[in-house]
């Protein structure tokens, strides 16, 4: 397992918050005030991350890309050359699928939306996503198989080496632009779209955003979303990862 993955899990919430609580317990006798501050920060952070109301508010700050209205779907072929689906992980060794790998839940959401767009516009499809710790098949290949089996559509181009959103864009450019594909309909979750769009524009694409999976939309919850929910911790972690990515990518990759 790459050390980068381990460090990310420890330094990103909820890992870092649990470490703060553990540090507070360890320091409780020698430095009680520091221990209390560590524990309060860790516990308070976990509590905040578990609140649907806080998560939805944060999602609303990220989900600013315009919705691609259904009335526009049929005209996409006049404005774009291809639909690009970003990879989103996998589920491994599922017995229900004969112990084969399958696209992750977010990837399936993207596939369904892309299939609707492709049927309405007749645009060709491209998928981008590399290997999981170097183990085949690639995320792009898994998505192509699911698209073929579940929706009866073929994905024409597979980019199978990328590991990050930046690499999704750069390696897709190497694959697609020599074949005349420069205007793309980009399919990913709404909260991920600002970073994805930036990357693909930096790689030389004209981008039409096709966001879905809005976390800010949510649904009616008891007490207005101020009761903690376990799933919301994961959703909050995704949002925090996006904020860090949005801040770090322009610094790390610079303006191309």
C-alpha positions in Angstrom: 0.0 0.0 0.0 1.5 3.4 -1.0 2.9 5.5 1.9 1.0 8.5 0.3 -2.3 6.7 1.0 -1.4 5.9 4.6 -0.3 9.5 5.3 -3.4 10.9 3.7 -5.7 8.8 5.9 -3.8 9.9 9.0 -3.5 13.6 8.2 -7.1 14.0 6.8 -10.2 13.9 9.0 -11.5 11.8 10.5 -8.0 10.2 11.0 -6.3 13.3 12.3 -9.2 14.1 14.7 -9.0 10.6 16.2 -5.2 11.0 16.6 -5.9 14.3 18.4 -8.2 12.5 20.8 -5.7 9.8 21.3 -3.0 12.5 22.0 -5.3 14.1 24.5 -5.7 10.8 26.4 -1.9 10.3 26.4 -1.2 13.8 27.7 -4.0 13.8 30.3 -1.8 13.6 33.3 1.3 15.6 32.4 -0.4 18.4 30.4 -4.1 18.4 31.3 -4.9 21.7 29.6 -3.3 20.6 26.4 -4.9 17.2 26.6 -8.4 18.9 27.1 -7.7 21.1 24.0 -6.7 18.1 21.9 -9.7 16.1 23.0 -12.1 19.0 22.5 -10.8 19.7 19.0 -10.9 16.1 18.0 -14.4 15.4 19.4 -15.8 18.8 18.2 -14.4 18.2 14.7 -16.0 14.7 14.5 -19.3 16.1 15.7 -19.3 18.9 13.2 -18.4 16.6 10.4 -21.3 14.3 11.3 -24.0 17.0 11.0 -25.9 17.0 7.8 -26.7 20.7 8.1 -23.0 21.6 8.3 -22.1 19.3 5.4 -24.8 20.6 3.1 -23.8 24.2 3.8 -20.2 23.4 3.0 -21.3 21.5 -0.2 -23.2 24.6 -1.3 -20.0 26.6 -1.3 -18.4 24.1 -3.8 -21.3 23.2 -6.0 -21.4 26.4 -8.0 -21.1 25.0 -11.6 -24.3 25.5 -13.6 -26.6 22.6 -14.0 -26.7 21.0 -17.5 -30.5 21.3 -18.1 -32.1 18.3 -19.8 -33.4 20.6 -22.6 -29.7 21.1 -23.6 -28.8 17.5 -23.8 -29.9 16.9 -27.4 -27.8 19.9 -28.6 -24.5 18.8 -27.0 -23.2 17.4 -30.3 -23.2 20.9 -31.7 -21.1 22.2 -28.8 -18.8 19.3 -27.9 -16.7 16.5 -29.4 -17.0 13.8 -26.7 -18.3 13.0 -23.2 -15.6 12.3 -20.6 -16.4 10.3 -17.5 -14.0 10.6 -14.6 -13.1 7.4 -12.6 -14.2 7.2 -9.0 -12.7 4.1 -7.4 -13.8 0.5 -7.3 -15.4 -2.2 -5.1 -13.1 -5.2 -4.9 -13.8 -9.0 -4.9 -17.5 -8.7 -4.5 -19.0 -12.2 -4.1 -22.2 -11.1 -5.6 -20.4 -10.3 -8.9 -18.3 -13.5 -8.9 -15.5 -11.9 -6.9 -14.7 -9.5 -9.6 -14.0 -5.8 -9.2 -16.8 -3.4 -10.0 -17.0 0.4 -10.4 -17.5 2.3 -7.1 -20.8 3.8 -6.2 -19.8 7.3 -7.3 -18.5 5.9 -10.6 -21.8 4.1 -11.2 -23.6 7.4 -10.6 -21.4 9.1 -13.2 -21.9 6.2 -15.7 -25.7 6.4 -15.4 -25.6 10.2 -16.0 -23.2 9.8 -18.9 -25.3 7.1 -20.5 -28.3 9.5 -20.5 -26.3 12.2 -22.1 -24.8 9.9 -24.7 -28.2 8.6 -25.7 -29.6 12.1 -26.0 -26.7 13.6 -27.9 -25.1 10.7 -29.7 -21.7 11.9 -28.6 -18.9 9.3 -28.2 -17.7 8.4 -24.7 -14.3 8.5 -23.1 -13.4 7.2 -19.6 -10.4 8.1 -17.5 -9.1 6.2 -14.5 -6.0 4.1 -13.8 -5.0 1.1 -11.7 -5.7 0.5 -8.1 -2.3 0.1 -6.4 -1.0 -1.2 -9.8 -3.5 -4.0 -10.0 -5.6 -4.4 -13.2 -8.1 -3.9 -14.5 -8.1 -0.1 -14.6 -11.0 2.0 -13.4 -11.6 3.0 -17.0 -11.9 -0.6 -18.1 -14.3 -1.4 -15.3 -16.5 1.5 -16.3 -16.4 0.5 -20.0 -17.5 -3.0 -19.0 -20.3 -1.7 -16.9 -21.4 0.7 -19.6 -21.5 -2.1 -22.1 -23.3 -4.6 -19.9 -25.8 -2.3 -18.2 -26.5 0.3 -20.8 -25.6 -1.2 -24.1 -23.2 1.6 -24.9 -19.5 1.4 -25.9 -16.9 3.7 -24.5 -14.6 4.6 -27.4 -11.5 5.9 -25.5 -10.0 4.5 -22.4 -7.3 6.4 -20.5 -6.0 3.8 -18.0 -2.9 5.3 -16.3 -4.1 8.2 -14.2 -4.3 8.3 -10.4 -5.4 11.8 -9.7 -7.8 14.4 -11.2 -4.8 16.2 -12.6 -3.6 13.1 -14.3 -7.1 12.4 -15.6 -6.9 15.7 -17.5 -3.3 15.6 -18.7 -3.4 12.0 -19.9 -6.9 12.4 -21.4 -5.4 15.3 -23.4 -2.6 13.1 -24.7 -5.1 10.5 -25.8 -8.0 12.7 -27.1 -6.5 15.9 -28.5 -4.4 14.3 -31.3 -7.7 12.8 -32.5 -9.4 16.1 -32.7 -11.3 16.0 -29.4 -10.9 19.4 -27.7 -14.4 20.3 -26.6 -15.6 17.9 -23.9 -18.7 17.3 -21.7 -17.2 16.6 -18.3 -19.2 14.2 -16.0 -18.5 14.1 -12.3 -20.1 14.9 -9.0 -21.0 18.6 -8.5 -18.7 19.1 -5.5 -15.8 17.7 -7.5 -16.5 19.6 -10.7 -14.7 22.9 -9.9 -11.3 21.1 -9.5 -12.0 18.8 -12.5 -13.0 21.7 -14.7 -9.8 23.6 -13.8 -7.6 20.6 -14.5 -9.2 19.9 -17.9 -9.1 23.6 -18.9 -5.4 23.7 -17.9 -4.8 20.6 -20.1 -6.2 22.5 -23.1 -9.9 21.4 -23.3 -13.0 23.5 -23.7 -15.2 22.2 -21.0 -19.0 21.9 -20.7 -19.7 20.8 -17.2 -22.3 18.1 -16.5 -22.4 17.9 -12.7 -24.7 15.7 -10.7 -24.7 14.0 -7.3 -25.3 17.3 -5.4 -24.7 16.9 -1.7 -26.1 20.4 -1.0 -29.6 19.3 -2.2 -29.9 16.6 0.5 -33.4 15.7 1.8 -35.6 16.7 4.7 -34.1 15.4 8.0 -35.3 15.4 11.6 -34.4 18.6 13.5 -33.3 20.3 10.3 -30.1 18.2 9.9 -28.7 18.9 13.3 -28.6 15.2 14.4 -25.3 13.4 13.6 -25.3 10.7 10.9 -22.4 8.3 10.2 -22.5 8.6 6.4 -22.1 12.4 6.7 -18.6 12.0 8.1 -17.5 10.4 4.9 -19.3 13.1 2.8 -17.7 15.8 4.8 -14.3 14.2 4.3 -14.9 14.3 0.5 -15.7 18.0 0.7 -12.6 18.8 2.8 -10.4 16.8 0.3 -11.9 19.0 -2.5 -11.1 22.2 -0.7 -7.5 21.2 -0.1 -7.3 20.1 -3.8 -8.6 23.4 -5.0 -6.1 25.3 -2.9 -3.1 23.0 -3.6 -3.5 22.3 -7.4 -2.7 25.8 -8.6 0.4 25.9 -6.4 1.6 22.3 -7.2 0.8 22.3 -10.9 0.9 26.0 -11.7 -0.6 27.7 -14.6 0.0 25.8 -17.8 
